[in-house]
């Protein structure tokens, strides 16, 4: 079992910045991928940024150049630095992690944190 706890959401003006953090606890030794997803009202949940244990990252096209994902394996945390925020970034942001045991993958989600970009 893995527990994910998010922090850092809030209200920010367009062009501003926020930093989201996620702390993992429990059976963290088996964590493979950590990532951030988001879901806006009326839309499907989408991948924002992804960080593998080996250090590979990828981003949604809509956030490239503005968002940066980082991961500290020793502290079992993943963060998302969000700069130059736009109103369309408004969504509930979810921390994600998965673990692998043999051929089984288990997915874990944080509770979500609201990010609102508005003037």
ABEGO torsion letter per residue (X at the ends): XBBBBBBGBEBBBBGBBBBBBBBBBEBAAABBBBBBBBBBBGBBBBBABBBBAAGBBBBBAAABGABBBBBBAAAGBBBBBBBGBBAAABBBBBBBBBBBBEABBBBBBBAEBBBBBBX
